[in-house]
Amino acid sequence: MYLYNSLSHKKEKFVPNHPDIVKMYTCGPTVYHFAHIGNLRSYIMEDVLEKYLRYTGYNVKRVMNITDVGHLASDADTGEDKMLKGAKREHKSVMEIAKYYTDAFFSDCAKLNIKRPDVVEPATNCVAEYIHIVETLVDKGFAYLSGGNVYFDTSKLEQYYVFNDHDEEDLAVGVREGVEEDTNKRNKNDFVLWFTKSKFEDQALKWDSPWGVGYPGWHIECSGISMKHLGDDLDLHCGGIDNAFPHHTNEIAQSEAFLGHKWCNYWFHVHHLNTEGGKMSKSKGEFLTVSLLEQKGYDPVVYRFFCLQSHYRRNLVFSYENLDNAVVAYNKLIAKIAALNPGQEPVDPEALEELKARFVKAMDGDLNTSLAITSLYDVLKAKTNDATKLAALDDFDYVLSLGLLEHAAAVRKAQQEAEAAQEKDPEIDALVQARSDAKKAKNFAEADRIRDELKARGIRIIDTPQGTKWSRD
């Protein structure tokens, strides 16, 4: 399996550190509001990656954080704390907001067939781990106290811009466009490891620390949670491309300074879901959520299908027209699967392995889900029996999680119920049977005569592999 590694800017063969387990960390949501579908594109692709690793035989331990404290608008402690903003908006406590939107996030994940990670850890559970890391960084000379806060000193590093995606001169004052300069910093790229009470009277959650009552910086949370559950090395770290800088850059800086060695081998970044007007966000344009799609009549699994039709390293443009096209394609695919009839046929193991090889080739090529979707159509066109086709589709859907056989079964059941509810008429049934008998006897003139009589009575004849059906026009 080859994956594009954002750290090396090239596709690399995936080789885990340990033969018995893949250690995978994925940045989780900040639970101050619903996740929009742009956020969820990243979680869909991370879910596919985890499931494909398991499909190919790896034992995976996946850890995700829940940011439920202290995610400010910037490292300069400017702007409103997102959690506090949510609490004020809804007149609830920060922890009430965190629980409500954590539950909402995983409800959306379930609708999108996203597997819950093996470990889900709220940031508020690991304050002791953060304090230990910060203390060690101070002792090793990688951090300093200034203006009541503890900062990481990026000048101590041989290389800070590890992803090489940003021009140092473009980052004049900090980590976000429009962020005010923090005069407590020694260097413009330094970032906060621990905030103290001197700068935020409104902060709801605070803890004792060697530097005073305060709370952790955003970046330290992921390092602490990862090390708590996955030890001192990682195989895979995943997230949206917008997290590459500063969040993941700062994670690498503090983690490797703390550990004294390389921390993570592969960085997997999912690119943006844009609207036709630009990058999607919670504050711009229509707030696109899974619930909104449902209200408009879309099955969430179709949004997953829409995402899988594109490669994860390409920006994807969302519009209702594009989603409608995905609905049509998905429904046609399900209808074709529903028409398969395995009967008593055995699965052809040789044909099945040949079909699986095409799917694996697509996925091994940097998780090319668009080609994997094409392999579904290859199955339907394959010269093998329906039992083998269904076995292949079921096998691939462990990874793609599009509910293929489940939705096809629902379509088939609806068709059967419609047929069962068809109006009964003994006289028409007798004529239909007489036509069938005439055809078997090769008396086509009589068969055509009966057909014309039925047509004159407003009866439409439908010949199927399962027999002749009729309905009234």
Secondary structure, DSSP 8 states (H G I E B T S, - for coil): -EEEETTTTEEEE---SBTTBEEEEE---BTTS---HHHHHHHHHHHHHHHHHHHTT--EEEEEEEB-S---SSTTS-S--HHHHHHHHHT--HHHHHHHHHHHHHHHHHHTT----SEEEEGGG-HHHHHHHHHHHHHTTSEEEETTEEEE-GGGSS-S-TT--S-GGG-SSSSSTT----TT-SSTT-EEEEEEGGG-TT-S--B--TT-SEEE-HHHHHHHHHHHHHTT-EEEEEEEGGGIIIIIHHHHHHHHHHHSS--EEEEEEE--EEETTEE--SSSSS---HHHHHHTT--HHHHHHHHHTS-TTS-EEE-HHHHHHHHHHHHHHHHHHHT---TT----HHHHHHHHHHHHHHHHBT--HHHHHHHHHHHHHSSS-HHHHHHHHHHHHHHH---HHHHHHHHHHHHHHHHHTS---HHHHHHHHHHHHHHHTT-HHHHHHHHHHHHHTTEEEEEETTEEEEEE-
